[in-house]
Amino acid sequence: MLIDLLDDAGLPGRAFLLPGSNVPVRLARLGCSATLVRFPPGWERAERGHYLAGEEFVLLSGELRVSGITYLPGQHGWLPAGTLRHSCAAPHGALAFTAFAGQATWVRSDRDEPDGPAQRTPLESVVIPRGGLPLTPHSALLDTPIPLDRTAEVITVPTWTWERSALIPEGRVLVRWTP
């Protein structure tokens, strides 16, 4: 089933208050660990903390700030497990595809110093080496169709569609293997 990620109004979803945040977001589960998250204008998470699992996301619209890094549409983010998060906000709202590499358990923290690497990659313009560009332990950006040995989550860039497939379409795609 092919899902247009930019048409989140057509997806079933529910309100969910992310730990430490000021207002609920809207979550629409796509499958396995994949979720579409609509951050309303003014959303903030002032609480410092980290998740016990790594999180990757693709910002589809709006602006999302996480630990001093501003993510814009078309940018992929990767925050490994245990990476301190602070000063999170979506001032004008945002829409993001997100996926955790395990149970998304939030742990509050009083630490002041960022402690882990955060990665920001512009999916539409980054140079992809032969064989693909690994983005996380579970995903890679590809621009050449290759056969997969198992079904994966496939996001087509820049049309922003999502599907589970063992076939890679032509063009630039983000492939996520479910942990």
Legacy VTK file of the C-alpha trace (Angstrom):
# vtk DataFile Version 3.0
C-alpha trace
ASCII
DATASET POLYDATA
POINTS 179 float
0.000 0.000 0.000
1.475 3.337 -1.106
0.890 6.230 1.320
1.327 9.916 0.448
3.145 11.268 3.528
2.195 14.865 2.734
-1.513 13.964 2.892
-1.528 13.292 6.629
-5.120 14.549 6.894
-6.237 11.319 5.204
-4.484 9.096 7.740
-6.145 7.958 10.943
-4.385 9.390 13.942
-4.661 10.189 17.601
-3.588 12.964 19.919
-0.541 12.083 22.010
1.358 14.132 24.590
5.071 13.512 24.103
6.858 13.321 27.478
7.912 16.764 28.715
6.062 18.692 25.991
3.485 21.461 26.306
0.722 20.328 23.891
-0.219 17.031 22.204
0.967 16.070 18.753
-1.071 13.975 16.300
0.328 10.481 15.625
-0.603 8.301 12.652
0.961 4.826 12.769
2.190 3.625 9.359
3.537 0.236 10.366
6.094 -1.451 12.591
7.974 1.502 14.099
7.044 4.069 11.434
4.853 6.982 12.483
3.745 10.256 10.951
3.824 13.049 13.561
2.024 16.388 13.155
3.501 18.980 15.560
1.037 21.857 16.092
2.246 25.476 15.943
3.795 26.424 19.268
4.759 22.869 20.242
7.715 22.786 22.659
9.551 20.313 24.846
11.403 22.258 27.510
12.252 19.124 29.507
15.729 17.697 28.950
16.133 13.992 28.415
16.836 11.168 25.999
15.243 8.073 24.512
16.594 4.593 25.207
16.343 3.826 21.472
17.770 5.684 18.496
15.333 7.791 16.468
15.463 8.751 12.831
13.115 11.189 11.172
12.492 13.010 7.926
11.016 16.478 8.165
8.302 16.775 5.522
7.033 20.306 6.230
7.570 23.129 8.699
10.572 23.560 10.962
11.670 21.387 13.874
14.349 22.383 16.378
16.088 19.693 18.413
19.037 20.445 20.713
20.109 23.569 18.837
19.791 22.009 15.365
17.087 23.303 13.028
15.660 20.714 10.632
13.930 21.899 7.453
11.786 20.031 4.884
13.651 17.226 3.147
16.228 16.816 5.901
16.854 13.493 7.616
17.785 13.419 11.282
19.387 10.648 13.329
19.686 10.777 17.121
21.348 7.646 18.535
20.023 6.081 21.748
20.958 8.145 24.790
21.545 11.421 22.909
20.534 14.328 25.172
17.637 16.359 23.782
16.897 19.906 24.854
15.270 23.063 23.501
12.895 21.201 21.172
10.274 23.243 19.315
8.095 23.524 16.217
7.248 27.249 16.336
5.050 27.226 13.218
4.176 23.526 13.284
5.808 20.634 11.462
5.113 17.264 9.872
7.667 14.470 10.293
8.068 10.802 9.460
9.654 9.174 12.532
10.891 5.726 13.468
12.576 4.376 16.581
15.110 1.549 16.563
13.459 -0.020 19.615
11.098 0.881 22.465
10.661 4.680 22.639
11.192 5.080 26.383
11.852 8.686 27.499
14.290 9.310 30.364
14.283 12.768 31.949
17.734 14.273 32.608
19.193 17.325 34.310
22.422 17.271 32.284
23.369 20.499 30.544
25.859 19.346 27.923
24.846 17.683 24.666
26.535 14.294 24.698
25.816 12.417 21.528
26.210 12.880 17.826
23.224 14.170 15.923
23.167 13.865 12.170
21.348 16.090 9.667
21.358 15.059 5.997
19.629 16.885 3.096
18.056 13.898 1.328
17.358 15.690 -1.966
20.865 17.074 -2.532
23.424 14.898 -0.713
25.788 12.974 -2.982
25.075 9.250 -2.826
28.161 7.061 -3.283
28.024 3.858 -5.312
26.198 1.251 -3.246
24.201 3.811 -1.230
24.688 6.176 1.697
24.178 4.589 5.136
22.242 7.000 7.386
21.629 4.872 10.486
22.312 1.269 11.497
18.906 0.450 9.940
18.616 2.751 6.904
20.348 3.937 3.749
19.721 6.422 0.955
19.822 4.776 -2.477
19.536 6.048 -6.030
19.935 2.770 -7.920
17.323 0.033 -7.828
18.668 -3.052 -6.063
16.939 -6.254 -5.023
16.289 -6.544 -1.289
16.516 -9.836 0.539
13.534 -8.883 2.711
10.712 -6.359 2.822
11.669 -2.883 4.027
10.037 0.507 4.495
10.695 2.628 1.411
10.300 6.417 1.266
10.534 7.916 -2.214
12.331 11.279 -2.279
11.124 13.994 -3.134
7.553 12.816 -3.761
7.427 11.688 -0.109
5.539 8.452 -0.428
5.917 5.470 1.925
5.378 1.767 1.385
6.593 -1.626 2.565
8.284 -3.364 -0.340
11.130 -5.661 -1.386
11.398 -3.772 -4.680
13.259 -0.473 -4.868
11.760 2.015 -7.347
13.799 4.208 -9.710
15.110 7.441 -8.253
16.223 8.539 -4.823
14.805 6.470 -1.943
15.321 6.087 1.783
15.199 2.407 2.752
14.571 1.369 6.383
15.004 -2.190 7.546
12.929 -2.839 10.645
15.159 -3.774 13.599
LINES 1 180
179 0 1 2 3 4 5 6 7 8 9 10 11 12 13 14 15 16 17 18 19 20 21 22 23 24 25 26 27 28 29 30 31 32 33 34 35 36 37 38 39 40 41 42 43 44 45 46 47 48 49 50 51 52 53 54 55 56 57 58 59 60 61 62 63 64 65 66 67 68 69 70 71 72 73 74 75 76 77 78 79 80 81 82 83 84 85 86 87 88 89 90 91 92 93 94 95 96 97 98 99 100 101 102 103 104 105 106 107 108 109 110 111 112 113 114 115 116 117 118 119 120 121 122 123 124 125 126 127 128 129 130 131 132 133 134 135 136 137 138 139 140 141 142 143 144 145 146 147 148 149 150 151 152 153 154 155 156 157 158 159 160 161 162 163 164 165 166 167 168 169 170 171 172 173 174 175 176 177 178
